[in-house]
Amino acid sequence: MYDEDQIDESETTDGSGRAPPASLAGIRIRPSRPRVLQAARRTLSDAGTRTQLKSTSQSSQAPEAKPLARVVSRPLEAPGRAQPVRDATTRGEPAPAPAAAQPPAPVTRQAAPVDLDVGLRRPQRRSHNPMRRASANLRGYWDRLRFGRKCPAWSDLDRDQIAFFWPNSILLTCAQDSVGGRRGRSIRSANRIADLSGGVTPDTDITFSETMIAWVLALGETVAETGEPMEESDSFPVPTGSQRYSLLALPLIDDGAEHVTHVLCHVRQA
């Protein structure tokens, strides 16, 4: 379709005022500019309307934007190791670490004062049986008094000391005898050292029976003949049953004598 105003009148007349013969070849058609502009305006108007509607729809559906809260990042805590706590109100700075626990104060124990003289006052170690120790000490006492001789003399011994430390001791006095043509030593007397001492002596803990006295005399005669110390043990009846005893016999030779003149015997519980 073409509008009437789109036909150029100069082209429809030939100057004489007459219309040329009708011919389609001489007709030029110009596009309708106003309609194009109107269509363009209408298109722009429709596009603006759609844009406005879209913007209005989006604004009605989208929630109101809120300011983002400050996010504080915390490092992962390693197992067994405490990490410092960060507070969001302090701009992410670590909170002050708690005070380290103080280790307990070491307990000091005051050493006991050392007594330098304790070793001097400490008593000597005693044997299980005090009578056994006494017998051993008597043998040592006898050895110290020999002074290179075979036997010490009775006059060299301190009877008071023997009676105090070895109260169960007996002194045998020997003599030369001839029995059946054979010369030998025999016991003439027997006395307890405690009875011969003029000092204070402890009570004896052994009661000598007749059998025990015979035992002491027999061993004393043997020592008097040999001139050598001897020791033996034997059991004897006592009120509570039976008791075993040990007998030590030590020979003594007076100065100037050739044979044993005395025998010192000591009896103890074995």
C-alpha positions as CSV (number, residue, x, y, z in Angstrom):
1,M,0.0,0.0,0.0
2,Y,1.3,3.5,-0.7
3,D,0.1,6.8,0.5
4,E,-1.1,9.5,-1.8
5,D,1.4,11.9,-0.5
6,Q,4.3,9.6,-1.4
7,I,3.8,10.2,-5.2
8,D,5.9,12.9,-6.6
9,E,3.8,15.4,-8.6
10,S,6.7,16.6,-10.7
11,E,6.9,13.2,-12.1
12,T,3.1,13.0,-13.0
13,T,3.2,16.1,-15.4
14,D,5.3,16.9,-18.2
15,G,5.4,20.7,-17.9
16,S,2.5,21.4,-20.2
17,G,0.2,20.6,-17.5
18,R,-0.9,17.5,-19.1
19,A,-0.5,14.2,-17.5
20,P,1.8,11.8,-19.4
21,P,0.4,8.6,-20.5
22,A,-0.1,6.2,-17.8
23,S,3.0,4.0,-17.3
24,L,4.1,2.0,-14.4
25,A,7.7,2.4,-15.3
26,G,7.8,6.0,-14.5
27,I,6.4,5.7,-11.1
28,R,8.9,5.8,-8.1
29,I,7.7,4.9,-4.7
30,R,9.4,6.4,-1.7
31,P,9.2,4.7,1.6
32,S,7.0,6.3,4.2
33,R,9.4,8.0,6.5
34,P,6.8,9.2,9.0
35,R,5.5,5.7,9.6
36,V,9.0,4.4,10.1
37,L,9.7,7.0,12.7
38,Q,6.4,6.3,14.3
39,A,7.1,2.6,14.4
40,A,10.6,3.3,15.8
41,R,9.1,5.5,18.5
42,R,6.5,2.9,19.3
43,T,9.2,0.3,19.6
44,L,11.3,2.4,21.9
45,S,8.2,3.2,23.9
46,D,7.4,-0.4,24.2
47,A,10.9,-1.3,25.2
48,G,11.0,1.4,27.9
49,T,7.7,0.1,29.2
50,R,9.0,-3.4,29.4
51,T,12.2,-2.3,31.1
52,Q,10.2,-0.3,33.6
53,L,7.9,-3.2,34.3
54,K,10.8,-5.6,34.7
55,S,12.6,-3.2,37.0
56,T,9.4,-2.8,39.1
57,S,8.9,-6.5,39.2
58,Q,12.5,-7.1,40.4
59,S,12.2,-4.4,43.0
60,S,9.0,-5.9,44.4
61,Q,10.5,-9.4,44.6
62,A,14.1,-8.7,45.7
63,P,14.5,-8.5,49.5
64,E,16.0,-5.4,51.0
65,A,19.8,-5.6,51.1
66,K,21.3,-5.7,54.6
67,P,24.8,-4.8,55.5
68,L,27.0,-7.9,55.8
69,A,28.0,-8.8,59.3
70,R,31.7,-8.9,60.0
71,V,33.0,-12.5,59.6
72,V,35.9,-13.4,61.9
73,S,38.0,-16.2,60.6
74,R,39.5,-18.6,63.2
75,P,42.3,-20.9,62.4
76,L,41.8,-24.6,62.8
77,E,42.9,-25.8,66.2
78,A,45.6,-28.4,66.2
79,P,44.8,-31.4,68.5
80,G,46.2,-31.0,71.9
81,R,47.1,-27.3,71.4
82,A,44.8,-24.5,72.6
83,Q,44.4,-21.6,70.2
84,P,43.8,-18.0,71.3
85,V,40.2,-16.9,71.3
86,R,39.4,-14.1,68.9
87,D,36.6,-11.7,69.7
88,A,34.7,-10.0,66.9
89,T,34.3,-6.8,68.9
90,T,38.1,-6.4,69.0
91,R,38.6,-6.3,65.3
92,G,39.9,-9.8,65.1
93,E,42.7,-9.3,67.6
94,P,43.4,-12.3,69.9
95,A,42.2,-12.1,73.5
96,P,44.9,-12.0,76.1
97,A,46.2,-15.5,77.0
98,P,45.3,-16.7,80.5
99,A,48.1,-16.5,83.0
100,A,50.1,-19.7,83.0
101,A,49.7,-21.9,86.1
102,Q,52.6,-21.6,88.4
103,P,54.3,-24.9,89.2
104,P,54.0,-25.9,92.9
105,A,56.9,-24.8,95.0
106,P,59.4,-27.6,95.7
107,V,59.1,-29.1,99.1
108,T,62.4,-28.6,100.9
109,R,63.3,-31.0,103.6
110,Q,65.9,-30.0,106.1
111,A,68.5,-32.7,106.5
112,A,68.9,-34.1,110.0
113,P,72.1,-32.9,111.7
114,V,75.0,-35.3,111.4
115,D,76.5,-36.5,114.6
116,L,80.1,-37.0,114.0
117,D,80.6,-38.9,117.2
118,V,77.9,-41.4,116.6
119,G,80.4,-44.0,115.4
120,L,82.4,-43.6,118.6
121,R,79.4,-44.2,120.8
122,R,77.9,-47.0,118.7
123,P,78.2,-50.3,120.5
124,Q,80.1,-53.1,119.0
125,R,78.2,-55.7,117.0
126,R,77.1,-58.6,119.2
127,S,76.8,-62.2,118.2
128,H,73.6,-64.0,118.4
129,N,74.6,-65.8,121.6
130,P,76.4,-63.5,124.0
131,M,77.9,-66.5,125.8
132,R,79.5,-67.6,122.6
133,R,81.1,-64.1,122.2
134,A,82.3,-64.3,125.8
135,S,84.0,-67.6,125.2
136,A,85.7,-66.3,122.0
137,N,86.9,-63.2,123.9
138,L,88.3,-65.3,126.7
139,R,90.4,-67.3,124.1
140,G,91.7,-64.0,122.7
141,Y,92.4,-62.7,126.2
142,W,94.5,-65.9,126.9
143,D,96.4,-65.5,123.6
144,R,97.3,-61.9,124.3
145,L,98.9,-62.8,127.6
146,R,101.2,-65.5,126.3
147,F,103.9,-63.0,125.1
148,G,105.6,-65.6,122.9
149,R,105.3,-68.3,125.5
150,K,103.5,-71.6,125.1
151,C,101.0,-70.7,127.8
152,P,100.5,-67.7,130.1
153,A,100.9,-68.0,133.8
154,W,98.0,-67.8,136.3
155,S,99.6,-64.8,137.9
156,D,99.3,-62.9,134.5
157,L,95.5,-63.1,134.5
158,D,93.2,-60.7,136.3
159,R,90.8,-62.9,138.3
160,D,88.4,-60.0,139.0
161,Q,88.2,-59.2,135.3
162,I,87.6,-62.9,134.5
163,A,84.9,-63.2,137.2
164,F,83.1,-60.1,135.9
165,F,83.1,-60.9,132.2
166,W,83.1,-64.7,132.4
167,P,81.4,-65.6,135.6
168,N,80.8,-69.3,134.5
169,S,84.6,-70.0,134.7
170,I,86.3,-72.6,136.8
171,L,90.0,-72.7,137.8
172,L,91.5,-76.2,138.1
173,T,94.7,-76.8,140.0
174,C,96.9,-79.6,138.6
175,A,99.6,-81.8,140.2
176,Q,102.1,-84.4,139.1
177,D,100.9,-87.9,140.0
178,S,102.3,-91.4,139.4
179,V,99.5,-93.9,138.8
180,G,100.5,-97.5,138.1
181,G,104.1,-96.5,137.4
182,R,103.0,-93.8,134.8
183,R,103.5,-90.2,135.6
184,G,100.6,-88.0,134.8
185,R,98.7,-84.8,135.7
186,S,95.7,-84.9,137.9
187,I,93.3,-82.3,139.3
188,R,93.8,-81.4,142.9
189,S,91.1,-78.7,143.3
190,A,88.4,-76.9,141.4
191,N,87.1,-73.4,142.3
192,R,84.8,-71.0,140.6
193,I,86.5,-67.8,139.6
194,A,83.6,-65.8,141.0
195,D,84.3,-67.3,144.4
196,L,88.0,-66.4,144.2
197,S,87.3,-62.8,143.3
198,G,86.8,-60.2,145.9
199,G,84.9,-57.9,143.5
200,V,81.3,-57.7,142.5
201,T,80.4,-60.5,140.0
202,P,77.1,-61.0,138.1
203,D,74.9,-63.9,138.9
204,T,75.8,-67.1,137.0
205,D,73.2,-68.5,134.7
206,I,74.5,-72.1,134.8
207,T,73.9,-74.6,137.6
208,F,76.6,-77.2,137.6
209,S,75.3,-80.7,138.2
210,E,77.6,-83.7,139.2
211,T,77.7,-84.9,135.7
212,M,78.7,-81.5,134.4
213,I,81.5,-81.3,137.1
214,A,82.8,-84.7,136.1
215,W,82.8,-83.5,132.4
216,V,84.8,-80.4,133.3
217,L,87.4,-82.4,135.4
218,A,87.8,-85.0,132.6
219,L,88.6,-82.4,129.9
220,G,90.8,-80.4,132.4
221,E,93.0,-83.5,133.0
222,T,93.4,-84.0,129.2
223,V,94.5,-80.4,128.7
224,A,96.8,-80.6,131.6
225,E,98.6,-83.5,130.0
226,T,98.7,-82.2,126.4
227,G,99.3,-78.6,127.3
228,E,97.0,-77.6,124.4
229,P,93.7,-75.6,124.5
230,M,90.6,-77.8,123.8
231,E,86.9,-77.2,123.4
232,E,84.0,-79.7,123.2
233,S,80.2,-79.8,123.5
234,D,77.7,-82.1,125.2
235,S,74.1,-82.2,126.3
236,F,72.9,-82.5,129.9
237,P,69.5,-82.8,131.5
238,V,67.9,-79.6,132.9
239,P,64.5,-79.0,134.7
240,T,63.0,-78.0,131.3
241,G,64.4,-81.0,129.4
242,S,67.8,-81.1,127.9
243,Q,70.4,-78.3,127.3
244,R,73.5,-78.4,125.2
245,Y,76.7,-76.8,126.6
246,S,80.1,-76.0,125.3
247,L,83.3,-76.2,127.4
248,L,86.6,-74.3,126.7
249,A,89.7,-75.4,128.6
250,L,92.9,-73.2,128.5
251,P,96.2,-74.4,130.0
252,L,98.3,-72.2,132.3
253,I,102.0,-72.7,133.3
254,D,103.5,-70.8,136.2
255,D,106.9,-69.2,135.8
256,G,109.7,-71.7,136.2
257,A,107.4,-74.7,135.8
258,E,107.8,-77.3,133.1
259,H,104.3,-78.6,133.0
260,V,100.8,-77.2,133.2
261,T,100.0,-76.0,136.7
262,H,96.4,-74.7,136.1
263,V,93.6,-75.1,133.7
264,L,91.1,-72.3,133.1
265,C,87.7,-73.7,132.1
266,H,84.7,-71.8,130.8
267,V,81.2,-73.2,130.3
268,R,78.5,-71.7,128.1
269,Q,75.2,-72.6,126.5
270,A,75.8,-73.9,123.0
